[in-house]
Amino acid sequence: MTHPTPNLSQPSPPQPQPGQLDALDVLRLALTSKVYGAAIETPVSETPRLSARVGSRVLLKREDQQPIFSFKLRGAYNKMSQLTPEEAARGVICASAGNHAQGVAFAAQALDIAAVIVMPATTPDIKVQACRARGAEVVLYGDSFSDAETHAFALQRERGLTFVHPYDDPLVLAGQGTVALELLRQVPGDDYTVFVPVGGGGLIAGVASVLAALKPGVRIVGVEPDDSDAMYQSIQAGERVRLDTVGIFVDGVAVKQVGAYTFDLTRRYVHDWVRVNTDEVCAAIKDVFDDTRAVMEPAGALAVAGLKKYAAERGLSGETLVALTCGANVNFDRLRHVAERAEIGERREAILAVTVPERPGAFREFIEVVGARAITEFNYRYAPRSEAQIFVGVQLAHAAQRGELVTQLRGLGYAVTDLTDDELAKVHVRHMVGGRAPEAEGERVYSFTFPERPGALLDFLTHLQGTWNISLFHYRNHGSAHGRVLAGIQVPEGELPEFGAFLAGLGYPAEDMSENPAYRLFLT
């Protein structure tokens, strides 16, 4: 594939400041963009199965089909193709753990510009190698995006490089806005709703601005994870807010603070918002696969998850709904976690803790009550007590069956705890049923997250080992940038203040889960 040589003969005009850019400005920048020197016009796909279930026509704008399998190429190429000769000669730098990095590397190779990409040391090797294969210099630094970004700014100053921001730049967000120009050609009329995934805000700011300028009747709905909703919280507050923590599953939109340009444009031109959880995103990944046989990354299916939830909550029917599938750079080993959670996200599985008598025949009696419903999981271990706790997964034909089953079981005298929405139960306890230890006196249980990289688990254990005994430990690698550990630590009552100080200085986020019902039922 050949790429046109960028016009670097003229100096770049000064950029407007945040607040000075409006929809017409973004439209002008989008219409004069250079994105098609590298990006392609992506198709819109019909979704017969999902449309039938939602009750409206559902279309997918397939940005996962870009050369780097993400829309990020548009903004990166548009920005870099309009650098001055001096800026291009100095080279560019960015900080990214994923798709923006690949967009900058692709654009740099196409435009013959030297590129430095700073990535956290936790970045999966497949993404590191993808950037290096395109000739970029990759610098691995720190355990988080914030670490990498700080180091990138230091290298920029030290080496005089041009910083290519992943979202908060007029040329970048206008490049993403070309998605909307294509939509206007591909989806006739103006009576439809577009669902856009939101991280730092570059995609939604560009798309919403272009549509506001040309088709103000088209509705725009922003979609965020409920644990990474920096834009929604900023809109509610009327100013940009910075989150203390962000969720780790939908890593492509895990941004603590949105951009100044993107916040200003988004608050003016986006009509509504919806937030979704991890299980709903996993279900959406499966939905896209069922209709297209393409596997989205979590951020790539985010808009689909939002579309489904929004349509259900508002009772939409017979409408045209468009979701932007923004990326397909998923780590293969993460798919096992997605498969585990998809049925729960679709409300097709209930996860229950049920108390049965500890006597012969009790399990058979319980299964007879469940009846024709398929059992997806059944965990039990004997304990010398009069009652037994079983951890059971039950397949559902529809969401309402969950409540019906719980009511039925309780009506027959079974004690039931619904764990379907209990994160600890789904990530850890389901794999640990039967690990009772009444001898573990003074046990406190904590959920930890730590950066997932070679040697990280050893580093974590080295920090954790101290005065107190570890009485429980569970860890699974889910193919993400962060590991998740459940640890029980024996701490005498009188030493709790000292232990609290120890946790504060440990350097790993910790959440006390000692009163979690799944833990209390199965592990104490």
C-alpha positions as CSV (number, residue, x, y, z in Angstrom):
1,M,0.0,0.0,0.0
2,T,1.4,3.4,-0.9
3,H,0.7,6.5,1.1
4,P,0.7,10.1,-0.1
5,T,3.6,12.3,1.1
6,P,2.3,14.8,3.6
7,N,2.5,18.5,2.8
8,L,5.1,19.8,5.3
9,S,5.9,23.0,3.4
10,Q,3.7,25.2,5.5
11,P,4.0,25.8,9.2
12,S,1.1,24.5,11.3
13,P,-1.4,27.3,12.3
14,P,-1.7,28.0,16.0
15,Q,-4.3,25.7,17.6
16,P,-7.4,27.2,19.3
17,Q,-7.6,26.8,23.0
18,P,-10.2,24.5,24.8
19,G,-13.5,26.4,24.7
20,Q,-12.7,28.1,21.4
21,L,-13.4,25.0,19.3
22,D,-17.0,24.3,18.2
23,A,-18.8,21.8,16.0
24,L,-18.2,23.8,12.8
25,D,-14.4,24.0,13.6
26,V,-14.2,20.2,14.1
27,L,-16.2,19.6,10.9
28,R,-13.8,21.8,9.0
29,L,-10.8,20.0,10.4
30,A,-12.5,16.6,9.6
31,L,-13.3,17.5,6.0
32,T,-9.7,18.6,5.4
33,S,-8.2,15.7,7.3
34,K,-5.5,13.4,5.9
35,V,-6.8,10.2,7.5
36,Y,-7.3,8.2,4.3
37,G,-3.6,8.2,3.6
38,A,-3.6,5.3,6.1
39,A,-7.1,4.5,7.4
40,I,-9.9,2.9,5.4
41,E,-13.6,3.7,5.2
42,T,-15.0,0.9,7.4
43,P,-18.3,-0.8,6.7
44,V,-21.5,-0.8,8.6
45,S,-22.7,-4.4,9.5
46,E,-26.2,-5.6,10.0
47,T,-26.8,-7.8,13.1
48,P,-29.8,-10.0,12.5
49,R,-29.6,-11.9,15.8
50,L,-28.9,-9.0,18.1
51,S,-31.5,-6.9,16.3
52,A,-34.1,-9.5,16.9
53,R,-33.3,-9.7,20.6
54,V,-33.2,-5.9,21.1
55,G,-36.3,-5.3,19.0
56,S,-34.7,-2.6,16.9
57,R,-32.4,-2.5,13.9
58,V,-28.9,-2.6,15.3
59,L,-25.9,-1.6,13.1
60,L,-22.2,-1.9,13.9
61,K,-19.7,0.7,12.5
62,R,-16.7,-1.6,12.1
63,E,-13.7,0.3,13.2
64,D,-12.2,-3.0,14.3
65,Q,-11.4,-3.5,10.6
66,Q,-8.9,-0.7,10.4
67,P,-5.3,-1.8,9.5
68,I,-4.4,-1.7,13.2
69,F,-7.8,-3.1,14.2
70,S,-8.7,0.2,15.9
71,F,-10.0,3.7,15.0
72,K,-7.0,5.2,16.7
73,L,-5.1,5.2,13.4
74,R,-7.4,8.0,12.1
75,G,-6.4,10.6,14.7
76,A,-2.7,9.7,14.9
77,Y,-2.2,9.8,11.1
78,N,-4.2,13.1,10.8
79,K,-2.0,14.7,13.4
80,M,1.3,13.4,12.2
81,S,0.6,14.1,8.5
82,Q,0.2,17.8,9.3
83,L,3.4,18.3,11.3
84,T,5.8,21.0,10.1
85,P,9.1,19.9,8.5
86,E,10.9,20.8,11.8
87,E,8.5,18.8,13.9
88,A,8.6,15.8,11.7
89,A,12.4,15.9,11.6
90,R,12.6,15.9,15.4
91,G,10.4,12.8,15.6
92,V,7.3,12.1,17.7
93,I,6.6,10.5,21.1
94,C,3.5,9.2,22.7
95,A,2.5,7.3,25.8
96,S,0.1,4.4,25.4
97,A,-0.5,0.8,26.4
98,G,-2.5,-0.2,23.4
99,N,-4.2,1.1,20.3
100,H,-2.9,4.7,20.2
101,A,0.6,3.3,20.3
102,Q,-0.1,1.1,17.3
103,G,-1.7,4.0,15.5
104,V,1.4,6.2,16.0
105,A,3.7,3.4,15.0
106,F,1.7,2.8,11.8
107,A,1.6,6.5,10.9
108,A,5.3,7.0,11.6
109,Q,6.2,4.1,9.3
110,A,4.0,5.4,6.6
111,L,5.2,9.0,6.9
112,D,8.9,8.1,7.5
113,I,8.9,9.8,10.9
114,A,10.9,8.5,13.8
115,A,8.6,7.5,16.7
116,V,9.3,6.8,20.4
117,I,6.5,5.0,22.2
118,V,6.5,4.7,26.0
119,M,4.5,1.8,27.3
120,P,4.1,0.4,30.9
121,A,6.1,-2.7,31.6
122,T,2.8,-4.5,32.1
123,T,1.9,-4.1,28.4
124,P,1.3,-7.5,26.8
125,D,4.2,-8.6,24.5
126,I,1.9,-8.8,21.4
127,K,1.3,-5.1,21.5
128,V,5.0,-4.3,22.2
129,Q,6.1,-6.4,19.2
130,A,3.4,-4.9,17.0
131,C,4.9,-1.4,17.5
132,R,8.5,-2.6,17.1
133,A,7.6,-4.4,13.9
134,R,6.7,-1.0,12.4
135,G,10.0,0.5,13.3
136,A,9.1,2.4,16.5
137,E,11.4,2.7,19.4
138,V,9.5,1.2,22.4
139,V,10.5,2.2,25.9
140,L,9.0,0.2,28.7
141,Y,8.6,2.2,31.9
142,G,6.6,1.8,35.1
143,D,3.6,-0.3,35.9
144,S,0.8,2.0,34.8
145,F,-0.2,4.4,32.0
146,S,0.4,7.4,34.4
147,D,4.0,6.2,34.9
148,A,4.5,5.8,31.2
149,E,3.0,9.2,30.5
150,T,5.2,11.0,33.0
151,H,8.3,9.4,31.5
152,A,7.2,10.2,28.0
153,F,6.9,13.9,28.9
154,A,10.4,13.8,30.4
155,L,11.8,12.2,27.2
156,Q,10.0,14.7,25.1
157,R,11.7,17.6,26.9
158,E,15.0,15.8,26.9
159,R,15.0,14.9,23.2
160,G,12.9,17.7,21.7
161,L,10.3,15.4,20.3
162,T,6.7,16.2,19.3
163,F,4.1,14.8,21.6
164,V,1.1,13.1,19.9
165,H,-1.7,13.0,22.4
166,P,-4.1,10.1,22.3
167,Y,-7.3,12.3,22.4
168,D,-6.9,15.9,23.6
169,D,-5.8,17.5,20.4
170,P,-8.0,19.2,17.7
171,L,-6.4,17.3,14.8
172,V,-6.6,14.0,16.6
173,L,-10.3,14.3,17.6
174,A,-11.1,15.7,14.1
175,G,-9.4,12.6,12.6
176,Q,-11.7,10.4,14.8
177,G,-14.6,12.6,13.6
178,T,-14.3,11.3,10.1
179,V,-16.1,8.2,11.4
180,A,-19.2,10.4,11.5
181,L,-18.7,11.6,7.9
182,E,-18.8,8.0,6.8
183,L,-21.9,7.2,8.9
184,L,-23.8,10.0,7.2
185,R,-23.2,8.3,3.9
186,Q,-23.9,4.8,5.2
187,V,-27.0,5.3,7.3
188,P,-29.7,7.4,5.5
189,G,-32.0,9.8,7.3
190,D,-31.4,11.4,10.7
191,D,-33.8,9.4,12.9
192,Y,-31.2,7.1,14.6
193,T,-29.1,7.0,17.7
194,V,-25.3,6.5,17.8
195,F,-23.6,4.8,20.8
196,V,-20.0,5.8,21.2
197,P,-17.4,4.3,23.7
198,V,-15.7,6.9,25.8
199,G,-12.3,6.9,27.4
200,G,-10.4,10.2,27.1
201,G,-13.1,11.5,24.8
202,G,-11.4,11.9,21.4
203,L,-13.8,9.6,19.5
204,I,-17.1,10.9,21.0
205,A,-15.9,14.6,20.8
206,G,-15.1,14.2,17.1
207,V,-18.2,12.2,16.2
208,A,-20.6,14.3,18.2
209,S,-19.3,17.6,16.8
210,V,-19.5,16.5,13.2
211,L,-23.0,15.1,13.6
212,A,-24.1,18.2,15.5
213,A,-22.9,20.4,12.6
214,L,-24.4,18.3,9.8
215,K,-27.3,16.2,11.3
216,P,-28.3,17.7,14.6
217,G,-31.3,15.3,14.7
218,V,-29.0,12.3,15.2
219,R,-28.8,11.4,18.9
220,I,-25.5,10.7,20.5
221,V,-25.2,8.5,23.6
222,G,-21.9,8.1,25.4
223,V,-21.0,4.7,26.9
224,E,-18.6,4.2,29.8
225,P,-17.8,1.3,32.2
226,D,-19.3,2.0,35.6
227,D,-15.8,1.8,37.2
228,S,-14.1,4.1,34.6
229,D,-16.6,6.9,34.1
230,A,-14.5,10.0,34.2
231,M,-16.4,11.8,31.4
232,Y,-19.9,11.1,33.0
233,Q,-18.7,12.3,36.4
234,S,-17.2,15.4,34.8
235,I,-20.4,16.2,32.9
236,Q,-22.3,15.8,36.2
237,A,-19.9,18.1,38.1
238,G,-19.7,20.7,35.3
239,E,-15.9,20.5,35.3
240,R,-13.2,17.9,34.6
241,V,-12.8,15.5,37.6
242,R,-9.9,13.2,38.2
243,L,-10.8,9.7,39.3
244,D,-8.7,8.1,42.1
245,T,-8.8,4.7,40.5
246,V,-10.2,3.2,37.3
247,G,-11.4,-0.3,36.4
248,I,-8.9,-2.7,34.9
249,F,-11.1,-4.8,32.6
250,V,-12.1,-2.4,29.8
251,D,-8.5,-1.2,29.7
252,G,-8.9,0.6,26.3
253,V,-11.0,3.4,28.0
254,A,-9.4,3.3,31.5
255,V,-8.7,7.0,31.8
256,K,-8.6,8.9,35.1
257,Q,-9.2,12.3,33.6
258,V,-10.6,13.3,30.2
259,G,-9.2,16.0,28.0
260,A,-9.9,19.7,28.1
261,Y,-11.0,19.9,24.4
262,T,-12.9,16.7,24.6
263,F,-14.8,17.6,27.8
264,D,-15.9,20.9,26.4
265,L,-17.2,19.5,23.1
266,T,-18.8,16.4,24.7
267,R,-20.8,18.4,27.2
268,R,-22.2,20.5,24.4
269,Y,-23.0,17.9,21.8
270,V,-23.7,14.6,23.5
271,H,-27.4,13.9,24.4
272,D,-27.3,11.1,26.9
273,W,-25.2,8.6,28.9
274,V,-25.2,5.0,29.9
275,R,-22.8,3.0,32.1
276,V,-22.3,-0.7,32.0
277,N,-20.5,-3.3,34.1
278,T,-17.9,-6.0,33.3
279,D,-20.5,-8.8,32.8
280,E,-22.5,-6.7,30.4
281,V,-19.4,-6.0,28.3
282,C,-18.5,-9.7,28.2
283,A,-22.1,-10.4,27.0
284,A,-21.7,-7.8,24.3
285,I,-18.4,-9.4,23.1
286,K,-20.4,-12.6,22.6
287,D,-23.2,-10.8,20.9
288,V,-20.8,-9.2,18.3
289,F,-19.2,-12.6,17.8
290,D,-22.5,-14.4,17.2
291,D,-23.4,-11.9,14.4
292,T,-20.0,-11.2,12.8
293,R,-17.6,-14.0,14.0
294,A,-15.3,-11.1,15.0
295,V,-13.9,-11.0,18.5
296,M,-13.8,-7.5,20.1
297,E,-11.6,-6.3,22.8
298,P,-13.6,-5.1,25.9
299,A,-13.5,-1.5,24.7
300,G,-14.5,-2.6,21.3
301,A,-17.8,-4.1,22.6
302,L,-18.5,-1.3,25.1
303,A,-20.9,0.6,22.8
304,V,-22.8,-2.6,22.1
305,A,-23.2,-3.2,25.8
306,G,-24.5,0.4,26.3
307,L,-26.9,0.1,23.3
308,K,-28.5,-3.1,24.8
309,K,-28.8,-1.6,28.3
310,Y,-30.1,1.7,27.0
311,A,-32.7,0.1,24.7
312,A,-33.9,-2.2,27.5
313,E,-34.1,0.5,30.2
314,R,-36.1,2.9,27.9
315,G,-38.2,0.3,26.2
316,L,-37.0,1.2,22.7
317,S,-38.6,-0.7,19.8
318,G,-38.5,-0.4,16.0
319,E,-35.6,2.1,16.0
320,T,-32.3,2.3,14.3
321,L,-29.4,2.0,16.7
322,V,-25.7,2.3,15.7
323,A,-22.8,1.1,17.9
324,L,-19.2,1.9,17.1
325,T,-17.1,-1.2,17.5
326,C,-13.8,0.6,18.1
327,G,-11.2,-2.1,18.4
328,A,-10.3,-5.8,18.3
329,N,-6.9,-5.9,19.9
330,V,-7.8,-8.5,22.6
331,N,-5.3,-10.7,24.4
332,F,-6.2,-14.3,23.6
333,D,-5.8,-15.5,27.1
334,R,-8.4,-13.0,28.3
335,L,-11.1,-14.8,26.4
336,R,-11.5,-17.4,29.1
337,H,-12.5,-14.7,31.5
338,V,-14.9,-13.3,28.9
339,A,-16.5,-16.7,28.4
340,E,-17.0,-17.1,32.1
341,R,-18.8,-13.8,32.5
342,A,-20.8,-13.5,29.3
343,E,-23.8,-15.6,30.4
344,I,-24.0,-13.7,33.6
345,G,-23.9,-10.4,31.7
346,E,-26.7,-11.6,29.5
347,R,-28.7,-12.6,32.6
348,R,-28.7,-16.2,31.4
349,E,-27.0,-17.6,34.4
350,A,-27.7,-17.3,38.1
351,I,-24.9,-17.8,40.7
352,L,-26.3,-18.9,44.0
353,A,-25.2,-20.1,47.4
354,V,-27.7,-22.6,48.7
355,T,-27.8,-24.2,52.2
356,V,-28.8,-27.9,52.1
357,P,-28.9,-30.5,54.9
358,E,-25.7,-32.4,55.3
359,R,-27.2,-35.9,54.8
360,P,-27.4,-38.5,52.0
361,G,-29.8,-37.7,49.2
362,A,-29.8,-33.9,49.9
363,F,-28.1,-33.0,46.6
364,R,-30.5,-35.2,44.6
365,E,-33.5,-33.5,46.2
366,F,-32.0,-30.0,45.4
367,I,-31.4,-31.0,41.7
368,E,-35.0,-32.2,41.5
369,V,-36.2,-28.7,42.6
370,V,-34.0,-27.0,40.0
371,G,-35.8,-29.3,37.5
372,A,-35.1,-29.0,33.7
373,R,-32.8,-26.0,34.1
374,A,-29.2,-26.8,33.2
375,I,-26.6,-26.7,36.0
376,T,-23.5,-24.8,34.7
377,E,-21.5,-25.2,37.9
378,F,-21.8,-27.2,41.2
379,N,-19.2,-26.8,43.9
380,Y,-19.2,-28.5,47.3
381,R,-16.8,-29.8,49.9
382,Y,-17.7,-31.8,53.1
383,A,-17.5,-30.0,56.4
384,P,-18.4,-31.7,59.7
385,R,-21.6,-29.6,60.2
386,S,-25.4,-30.3,60.1
387,E,-25.8,-28.1,57.0
388,A,-23.8,-27.9,53.7
389,Q,-23.2,-24.9,51.5
390,I,-23.2,-25.4,47.8
391,F,-22.1,-23.0,45.1
392,V,-24.2,-23.5,42.1
393,G,-24.6,-21.9,38.6
394,V,-28.0,-22.4,36.9
395,Q,-28.7,-21.6,33.3
396,L,-31.7,-19.3,32.7
397,A,-34.0,-19.0,29.7
398,H,-34.6,-15.3,30.5
399,A,-33.6,-12.8,33.2
400,A,-36.8,-13.1,35.2
401,Q,-36.1,-16.8,35.9
402,R,-33.4,-15.8,38.3
403,G,-35.9,-14.2,40.8
404,E,-38.4,-17.0,40.2
405,L,-35.8,-19.6,41.0
406,V,-34.7,-17.9,44.2
407,T,-38.3,-17.5,45.3
408,Q,-39.1,-21.1,44.6
409,L,-36.1,-22.4,46.6
410,R,-36.8,-20.2,49.5
411,G,-40.4,-21.3,49.5
412,L,-39.2,-24.8,49.9
413,G,-37.2,-23.9,52.9
414,Y,-33.7,-23.5,51.3
415,A,-31.6,-20.6,52.5
416,V,-30.4,-18.9,49.3
417,T,-27.9,-16.1,48.8
418,D,-27.8,-14.6,45.3
419,L,-24.2,-14.1,44.3
420,T,-24.7,-13.3,40.6
421,D,-23.5,-9.7,41.1
422,D,-20.9,-10.5,43.7
423,E,-17.4,-9.8,42.1
424,L,-15.5,-11.7,44.8
425,A,-17.7,-14.8,44.3
426,K,-17.2,-14.7,40.5
427,V,-13.4,-14.0,40.4
428,H,-12.2,-16.0,43.4
429,V,-14.6,-17.9,45.6
430,R,-16.1,-20.1,42.8
431,H,-12.6,-21.6,42.4
432,M,-12.0,-22.1,46.1
433,V,-15.2,-23.7,47.5
434,G,-14.4,-26.0,50.4
435,G,-11.3,-24.2,51.6
436,R,-12.6,-23.9,55.2
437,A,-10.0,-23.3,57.9
438,P,-11.6,-22.8,61.4
439,E,-8.1,-22.8,62.8
440,A,-7.3,-19.5,61.0
441,E,-8.0,-17.3,64.0
442,G,-8.1,-13.6,63.5
443,E,-8.2,-14.0,59.7
444,R,-8.8,-10.8,57.7
445,V,-9.5,-11.1,54.0
446,Y,-8.4,-8.5,51.4
447,S,-8.7,-8.2,47.7
448,F,-5.5,-6.8,46.1
449,T,-4.6,-5.6,42.6
450,F,-1.0,-5.5,41.3
451,P,0.6,-4.8,37.9
452,E,0.7,-8.0,35.8
453,R,4.2,-8.5,34.5
454,P,7.0,-11.1,34.8
455,G,8.0,-11.4,38.4
456,A,5.0,-9.4,39.7
457,L,3.5,-12.1,41.8
458,L,6.9,-12.7,43.5
459,D,7.3,-9.0,44.1
460,F,3.8,-8.8,45.6
461,L,4.4,-11.8,48.0
462,T,7.7,-10.3,49.0
463,H,6.0,-7.1,50.0
464,L,3.1,-8.9,51.6
465,Q,5.2,-11.2,53.8
466,G,5.7,-9.6,57.2
467,T,4.8,-10.1,60.8
468,W,1.5,-11.8,60.0
469,N,0.7,-15.2,58.7
470,I,-1.0,-15.7,55.3
471,S,-3.9,-18.1,55.8
472,L,-5.6,-17.9,52.4
473,F,-4.3,-17.0,48.9
474,H,-5.9,-17.2,45.5
475,Y,-4.6,-15.7,42.2
476,R,-5.6,-16.2,38.6
477,N,-4.0,-14.5,35.5
478,H,-6.9,-13.1,33.4
479,G,-4.8,-11.8,30.6
480,S,-5.1,-8.2,31.7
481,A,-2.5,-5.6,32.8
482,H,-3.4,-6.2,36.4
483,G,-3.4,-9.3,38.6
484,R,-6.1,-9.9,41.2
485,V,-5.3,-11.6,44.5
486,L,-7.5,-12.7,47.4
487,A,-5.5,-13.1,50.5
488,G,-6.3,-14.0,54.1
489,I,-4.0,-12.7,56.8
490,Q,-4.2,-13.6,60.5
491,V,-4.1,-10.4,62.5
492,P,-4.9,-10.4,66.3
493,E,-7.4,-7.7,67.3
494,G,-4.8,-5.7,69.2
495,E,-2.6,-5.4,66.1
496,L,-5.2,-4.1,63.7
497,P,-3.9,-0.4,63.9
498,E,-0.4,-1.6,63.1
499,F,-1.7,-3.8,60.3
500,G,-3.6,-0.9,58.8
501,A,-0.4,1.1,58.7
502,F,1.3,-1.8,57.0
503,L,-1.4,-2.0,54.3
504,A,-1.2,1.8,53.7
505,G,2.6,1.5,53.0
506,L,2.3,-1.7,51.0
507,G,2.0,0.1,47.7
508,Y,-0.9,-2.1,46.3
509,P,-4.6,-1.2,46.4
510,A,-6.4,-3.3,49.0
511,E,-10.1,-3.7,49.8
512,D,-11.3,-5.4,53.0
513,M,-13.6,-8.3,52.0
514,S,-13.9,-9.9,55.5
515,E,-17.6,-9.4,55.6
516,N,-18.3,-10.5,52.0
517,P,-21.1,-13.0,52.0
518,A,-19.4,-15.4,49.6
519,Y,-16.3,-15.5,51.8
520,R,-18.4,-16.0,54.9
521,L,-20.5,-18.8,53.4
522,F,-17.7,-20.9,51.8
523,L,-14.3,-20.0,53.3
524,T,-14.9,-19.6,57.0
